[in-house]
Amino acid sequence: MDLITFYNFAKKVCISEGFKEEIQLVEERKFDQINSTYFFREYSWVVISSGISNKAATSVFHKLMETRNIDVVKHPGKNKALKKADCDYLEWFFHLQKCKTDKERIEYLRTLPYMGPATSLHLARNLGIDVAKPDRHLVKIANHFGYGHTDVQTMCEHISKQMGERVGTIDIVLWRISVIMPPWKQKEESVPGW
Protein backbone atom coordinates (compact mmCIF):
# COMPACT_ATOMS: atom_id res chain seq x y z
CA MET A 1 0.00 0.00 0.00
CA ASP A 2 1.30 3.41 -1.00
CA LEU A 3 -1.02 6.38 -0.59
CA ILE A 4 0.88 8.72 -2.93
CA THR A 5 1.02 6.10 -5.69
CA PHE A 6 -2.70 5.54 -5.24
CA TYR A 7 -3.42 9.29 -5.36
CA ASN A 8 -1.38 9.75 -8.54
CA PHE A 9 -3.27 6.86 -10.14
CA ALA A 10 -6.61 8.28 -8.99
CA LYS A 11 -5.84 11.72 -10.39
CA LYS A 12 -4.72 10.27 -13.72
CA VAL A 13 -7.97 8.28 -14.00
CA CYS A 14 -10.10 11.31 -13.05
CA ILE A 15 -8.40 13.44 -15.69
CA SER A 16 -8.75 10.74 -18.34
CA GLU A 17 -12.47 10.44 -17.47
CA GLY A 18 -13.00 14.15 -18.16
CA PHE A 19 -12.74 15.72 -14.70
CA LYS A 20 -9.62 17.85 -15.26
CA GLU A 21 -11.64 21.10 -15.20
CA GLU A 22 -13.41 20.13 -11.96
CA ILE A 23 -10.05 19.39 -10.32
CA GLN A 24 -8.62 22.71 -11.53
CA LEU A 25 -11.65 24.64 -10.28
CA VAL A 26 -11.27 23.21 -6.78
CA GLU A 27 -7.51 23.85 -6.82
CA GLU A 28 -7.97 27.49 -7.87
CA ARG A 29 -11.08 28.41 -5.82
CA LYS A 30 -10.38 30.75 -2.91
CA PHE A 31 -12.91 31.93 -0.33
CA ASP A 32 -12.09 35.62 -0.80
CA GLN A 33 -13.05 35.38 -4.48
CA ILE A 34 -16.64 34.18 -4.05
CA ASN A 35 -19.78 36.32 -3.98
CA SER A 36 -23.21 35.95 -2.37
CA THR A 37 -24.78 34.40 -5.50
CA TYR A 38 -22.06 31.75 -5.60
CA PHE A 39 -22.57 31.13 -1.88
CA PHE A 40 -26.31 30.55 -2.38
CA ARG A 41 -25.69 28.23 -5.32
CA GLU A 42 -23.17 26.11 -3.38
CA TYR A 43 -25.33 26.07 -0.25
CA SER A 44 -28.22 24.83 -2.41
CA TRP A 45 -26.04 22.13 -3.99
CA VAL A 46 -24.79 20.83 -0.64
CA VAL A 47 -28.28 20.73 0.88
CA ILE A 48 -29.72 18.96 -2.16
CA SER A 49 -26.87 16.47 -2.50
CA SER A 50 -26.84 15.48 1.16
CA GLY A 51 -27.60 11.80 1.51
CA ILE A 52 -28.47 11.08 -2.13
CA SER A 53 -26.52 9.95 -5.17
CA ASN A 54 -24.63 12.48 -7.26
CA LYS A 55 -26.85 11.61 -10.23
CA ALA A 56 -30.08 12.27 -8.33
CA ALA A 57 -28.69 15.45 -6.77
CA THR A 58 -27.58 16.79 -10.14
CA SER A 59 -31.06 16.26 -11.58
CA VAL A 60 -32.82 18.09 -8.71
CA PHE A 61 -30.21 20.85 -8.62
CA HIS A 62 -30.54 21.55 -12.35
CA LYS A 63 -34.32 21.71 -12.02
CA LEU A 64 -33.94 24.21 -9.19
CA MET A 65 -31.48 26.37 -11.12
CA GLU A 66 -33.64 26.28 -14.27
CA THR A 67 -36.99 27.00 -12.62
CA ARG A 68 -35.89 29.02 -9.57
CA ASN A 69 -38.75 27.17 -7.83
CA ILE A 70 -37.66 25.68 -4.50
CA ASP A 71 -40.71 23.40 -4.51
CA VAL A 72 -38.94 21.16 -7.06
CA VAL A 73 -37.03 19.98 -3.96
CA LYS A 74 -39.50 17.47 -2.51
CA HIS A 75 -37.64 16.54 0.68
CA PRO A 76 -39.41 18.58 3.43
CA GLY A 77 -36.29 19.38 5.46
CA LYS A 78 -34.26 20.37 2.42
CA ASN A 79 -37.13 22.42 1.02
CA LYS A 80 -37.51 24.29 4.32
CA ALA A 81 -33.74 24.97 4.53
CA LEU A 82 -33.64 26.27 0.96
CA LYS A 83 -36.63 28.55 1.53
CA LYS A 84 -34.90 29.97 4.60
CA ALA A 85 -31.72 30.42 2.59
CA ASP A 86 -33.61 32.17 -0.18
CA CYS A 87 -34.68 34.80 2.37
CA ASP A 88 -31.48 35.00 4.43
CA TYR A 89 -28.49 34.04 2.27
CA LEU A 90 -27.23 37.62 1.92
CA GLU A 91 -27.15 38.00 5.71
CA TRP A 92 -25.45 34.59 6.05
CA PHE A 93 -22.86 35.44 3.44
CA PHE A 94 -22.01 38.80 4.99
CA HIS A 95 -21.68 37.17 8.41
CA LEU A 96 -19.41 34.52 6.89
CA GLN A 97 -17.23 37.23 5.35
CA LYS A 98 -16.77 38.83 8.77
CA CYS A 99 -15.31 35.62 10.21
CA LYS A 100 -11.57 36.05 10.60
CA THR A 101 -10.40 32.43 10.26
CA ASP A 102 -11.40 29.31 8.35
CA LYS A 103 -12.18 27.64 11.67
CA GLU A 104 -14.66 30.43 12.51
CA ARG A 105 -16.18 30.14 9.02
CA ILE A 106 -16.67 26.39 9.38
CA GLU A 107 -18.19 26.83 12.84
CA TYR A 108 -20.60 29.41 11.42
CA LEU A 109 -21.54 27.18 8.47
CA ARG A 110 -22.52 24.47 10.98
CA THR A 111 -25.17 26.80 12.40
CA LEU A 112 -27.01 27.13 9.08
CA PRO A 113 -30.13 25.06 8.35
CA TYR A 114 -29.46 21.48 7.22
CA MET A 115 -25.73 21.75 7.93
CA GLY A 116 -24.05 19.09 10.02
CA PRO A 117 -20.41 18.18 10.57
CA ALA A 118 -19.87 16.63 7.11
CA THR A 119 -22.18 18.90 5.10
CA SER A 120 -20.63 22.04 6.59
CA LEU A 121 -17.19 20.81 5.51
CA HIS A 122 -18.57 19.97 2.06
CA LEU A 123 -19.89 23.53 1.76
CA ALA A 124 -16.66 24.99 3.16
CA ARG A 125 -14.62 23.09 0.56
CA ASN A 126 -16.94 24.26 -2.21
CA LEU A 127 -16.50 27.84 -1.02
CA GLY A 128 -12.72 27.63 -1.31
CA ILE A 129 -11.87 26.84 2.31
CA ASP A 130 -9.11 24.24 2.21
CA VAL A 131 -10.71 21.28 3.98
CA ALA A 132 -11.73 17.72 3.23
CA LYS A 133 -15.25 16.37 3.62
CA PRO A 134 -15.27 13.12 5.62
CA ASP A 135 -17.86 11.37 3.48
CA ARG A 136 -18.23 7.59 3.36
CA HIS A 137 -15.90 7.22 0.36
CA LEU A 138 -13.01 9.16 1.89
CA VAL A 139 -13.54 7.41 5.23
CA LYS A 140 -13.11 4.03 3.47
CA ILE A 141 -9.88 5.24 1.85
CA ALA A 142 -8.57 6.68 5.14
CA ASN A 143 -9.34 3.41 6.93
CA HIS A 144 -7.64 1.40 4.19
CA PHE A 145 -4.43 3.43 4.53
CA GLY A 146 -4.45 3.26 8.33
CA TYR A 147 -5.63 6.77 9.15
CA GLY A 148 -8.81 5.70 10.90
CA HIS A 149 -12.34 6.85 10.24
CA THR A 150 -11.88 10.27 11.85
CA ASP A 151 -8.65 11.19 10.07
CA VAL A 152 -9.76 12.08 6.53
CA GLN A 153 -8.40 15.62 6.99
CA THR A 154 -5.02 14.29 8.19
CA MET A 155 -4.80 11.88 5.25
CA CYS A 156 -5.62 14.64 2.75
CA GLU A 157 -3.13 17.02 4.42
CA HIS A 158 -0.44 14.33 4.14
CA ILE A 159 -1.05 13.98 0.41
CA SER A 160 -1.30 17.76 0.03
CA LYS A 161 2.16 18.27 1.54
CA GLN A 162 3.65 15.59 -0.70
CA MET A 163 1.95 16.79 -3.89
CA GLY A 164 1.85 20.55 -3.36
CA GLU A 165 -1.90 20.62 -3.98
CA ARG A 166 -4.74 21.96 -1.86
CA VAL A 167 -6.53 19.65 0.59
CA GLY A 168 -9.80 20.32 -1.24
CA THR A 169 -8.21 19.12 -4.48
CA ILE A 170 -7.10 15.89 -2.83
CA ASP A 171 -10.63 15.46 -1.49
CA ILE A 172 -12.31 15.86 -4.89
CA VAL A 173 -9.87 13.48 -6.61
CA LEU A 174 -10.35 10.77 -3.96
CA TRP A 175 -14.13 11.23 -3.96
CA ARG A 176 -14.31 11.19 -7.75
CA ILE A 177 -12.20 7.99 -8.08
CA SER A 178 -14.53 6.38 -5.53
CA VAL A 179 -17.49 7.15 -7.76
CA ILE A 180 -15.81 6.29 -11.08
CA MET A 181 -13.98 3.17 -9.95
CA PRO A 182 -14.30 2.33 -6.23
CA PRO A 183 -10.87 0.90 -5.39
CA TRP A 184 -12.33 -1.44 -2.76
CA LYS A 185 -14.35 -3.14 -5.52
CA GLN A 186 -11.40 -3.64 -7.91
CA LYS A 187 -8.77 -6.33 -8.10
CA GLU A 188 -5.91 -5.08 -5.96
CA GLU A 189 -3.35 -5.35 -8.76
CA SER A 190 -5.47 -3.12 -11.03
CA VAL A 191 -5.24 -0.17 -8.62
CA PRO A 192 -1.63 0.98 -8.12
CA GLY A 193 -0.83 1.77 -4.48
CA TRP A 194 -4.00 0.16 -3.16
PyMOL commands that set and color helices and strands:
alter all, ss='L'
color gray80, all
select helices_A, chain A and resi 3-16+20-28+31-33+36-49+54-67+70-72+76-98+102-109+117-126+136-144+152-163+167-180+183-185+188-190
alter helices_A, ss='H'
color red, helices_A
deselect
rebuild
show_as cartoon
